[in-house]
Amino acid sequence: VQVAALAVTGALSCVALIWLAVDIYQSGRNRRTLRRLAEFTETEPGFCFICDDSGRLYHANAAARSRFQPAKGEALAQLLRDVFASSEGILYRLWQKSLTTGYAIEDVTSHSEGFRIYVRRFSDDAVLWRLESEAQRSAWTAHRALLDEIETTRMTRSYKMLVLRAMIEAGTFPGRIALTDLVERVARLARR
């Protein structure tokens, strides 16, 4: 009897250790996913928020931090209350849609401007919310030919990406920038 009890205890201990190892592996995988999403969205011009399934903020990209000054763990609905009259309802509706398809997109008009809201579920712990203003979308429409040309031009022996990044960082894309300012910015980027 004692041997059987000892064997059962040992077997249950092994199961518990395996369960713990799987849980540690999963949490590490989730952290890596969140880190990759944060890196990917950091320089996006749209406002990007990475939240958990309950809407608690893990990360906001540079554009979102500049506009909203969010705190880690803050509820996304609370953060967007100044933008949308019923932020809770809008976010809940989109979240519900994303449960069935994995993503949802909707154009929403706010107090002063319109936004395209995109939500994409990566897991229960990683939900990406992206808000793109009408001004950003209209810039794409107005400069589509230029942006298509940039996208399809070959990159061979080209500083195109550095020039574009320098212009974007200067806030002059699309637009004009002084050649001396552009040269300084491209040189600084190339030295990184």
C-alpha positions in Angstrom: 0.0 0.0 0.0 2.8 2.4 0.9 4.6 1.6 -2.3 1.5 2.3 -4.3 0.9 5.6 -2.5 4.5 6.6 -3.1 4.2 5.7 -6.8 1.0 7.7 -7.2 2.7 10.7 -5.4 5.7 10.5 -7.7 3.5 10.3 -10.8 1.4 13.3 -9.7 4.6 15.2 -9.0 5.9 14.4 -12.5 2.7 15.6 -14.0 2.8 18.8 -11.9 6.4 19.5 -13.0 5.5 18.9 -16.7 2.5 21.3 -16.3 4.8 23.9 -14.7 7.4 23.6 -17.5 4.7 24.0 -20.2 3.3 27.0 -18.4 6.7 28.7 -18.1 7.3 28.0 -21.8 3.9 29.5 -22.8 4.4 32.6 -20.7 7.9 33.1 -22.3 6.3 32.7 -25.7 3.6 35.3 -24.9 6.2 37.8 -23.7 8.2 37.3 -26.9 5.0 37.9 -29.0 4.2 41.0 -27.1 7.8 42.3 -27.5 7.7 41.6 -31.2 4.3 43.4 -31.6 5.6 46.4 -29.7 8.7 46.6 -31.9 6.7 46.2 -35.1 4.2 48.9 -34.2 6.6 51.4 -32.6 7.1 53.6 -35.6 3.7 53.2 -37.1 2.1 56.6 -37.9 -1.3 55.3 -36.6 -2.1 55.1 -32.9 -1.3 51.5 -31.9 -2.2 49.9 -28.6 -1.4 46.4 -27.4 -3.8 45.2 -24.7 -4.9 42.1 -23.0 -8.3 40.6 -23.6 -9.9 42.8 -20.9 -8.6 46.0 -22.6 -5.7 46.7 -20.2 -2.8 48.4 -21.9 0.5 46.7 -22.2 2.1 49.0 -24.8 1.4 52.1 -26.9 3.5 53.1 -29.9 5.3 56.4 -30.2 2.4 58.1 -31.9 -0.1 56.9 -29.3 2.2 57.9 -26.4 2.6 61.4 -27.9 -1.1 62.0 -28.3 -2.6 60.2 -25.3 0.1 59.9 -22.6 -1.1 56.4 -21.6 -0.1 54.6 -18.4 0.7 50.9 -18.5 -2.3 48.9 -17.3 -4.7 51.7 -18.0 -8.0 50.7 -19.6 -8.1 51.4 -23.4 -11.8 52.5 -23.1 -10.8 55.1 -20.5 -7.9 56.3 -22.6 -10.1 56.9 -25.6 -13.0 58.5 -23.7 -11.9 62.0 -24.9 -11.9 60.9 -28.5 -15.2 58.9 -28.7 -18.5 59.7 -27.0 -19.0 56.0 -26.2 -15.6 54.4 -26.2 -16.7 51.4 -24.2 -19.5 50.5 -26.6 -17.3 51.0 -29.7 -14.5 48.9 -28.3 -16.8 46.2 -27.0 -18.6 45.9 -30.4 -15.2 45.5 -32.3 -13.9 43.1 -29.7 -17.0 40.9 -30.1 -16.5 40.9 -33.9 -12.8 39.9 -33.4 -13.8 36.9 -31.3 -15.4 35.2 -34.3 -13.1 36.3 -37.1 -9.8 37.1 -35.3 -10.0 40.8 -36.5 -12.5 43.6 -37.0 -12.4 46.9 -38.9 -14.8 49.8 -38.6 -14.8 53.5 -39.5 -16.0 55.6 -36.5 -16.7 59.3 -36.4 -15.6 61.0 -33.1 -16.3 64.4 -31.7 -13.9 66.2 -34.1 -12.5 63.6 -36.5 -13.0 60.2 -38.0 -11.0 57.1 -37.4 -10.6 53.7 -38.9 -10.3 51.3 -36.0 -8.6 47.9 -36.6 -8.4 45.2 -33.9 -6.5 42.0 -34.4 -6.4 39.2 -31.8 -3.1 37.4 -31.6 -4.0 35.6 -28.3 -6.0 36.3 -25.2 -3.0 38.2 -23.9 -2.2 40.1 -27.1 -4.8 42.2 -28.8 -3.6 44.9 -31.2 -5.8 48.0 -31.6 -4.8 50.5 -34.4 -6.5 53.8 -34.9 -5.9 55.6 -38.2 -7.3 59.1 -38.6 -9.0 60.4 -41.7 -6.1 62.8 -42.2 -3.7 59.9 -42.4 -6.0 58.0 -44.8 -6.5 61.1 -47.0 -2.7 61.6 -47.1 -2.4 58.1 -48.6 -5.1 58.9 -51.2 -3.6 62.2 -52.1 0.0 60.8 -52.5 -0.8 57.3 -53.6 1.1 57.6 -56.9 4.3 58.7 -55.0 3.9 56.0 -52.4 3.3 53.4 -55.1 6.4 54.5 -56.9 8.5 54.3 -53.7 7.1 50.9 -52.9 8.0 49.5 -56.4 11.3 51.2 -57.0 14.3 48.8 -56.7 16.4 49.2 -53.6 19.7 48.4 -55.4 22.5 50.9 -54.4 19.8 53.2 -53.0 19.5 55.3 -49.9 15.8 55.5 -50.4 14.8 54.0 -47.1 17.2 56.3 -45.2 15.9 59.4 -47.1 12.3 58.4 -46.4 13.0 57.8 -42.7 14.8 61.1 -42.4 11.9 62.9 -44.1 9.3 61.2 -41.9 11.3 61.9 -38.7 11.5 65.6 -39.8 7.8 65.6 -40.3 8.2 66.6 -44.0 7.0 63.5 -45.8 5.4 64.0 -48.2 6.7 67.5 -48.7 9.9 69.4 -48.9 13.0 69.4 -46.8 16.2 71.5 -47.0 19.0 69.5 -48.6 21.4 70.3 -45.8 18.9 69.1 -43.2 18.2 65.9 -45.3 22.0 65.2 -45.6 22.5 65.6 -41.8 19.6 63.3 -41.0 20.5 60.6 -43.5 24.1 60.6 -42.3 23.0 60.3 -38.7 20.7 57.4 -39.6 23.4 55.7 -41.7 25.8 55.8 -38.7 23.4 53.8 -36.5 
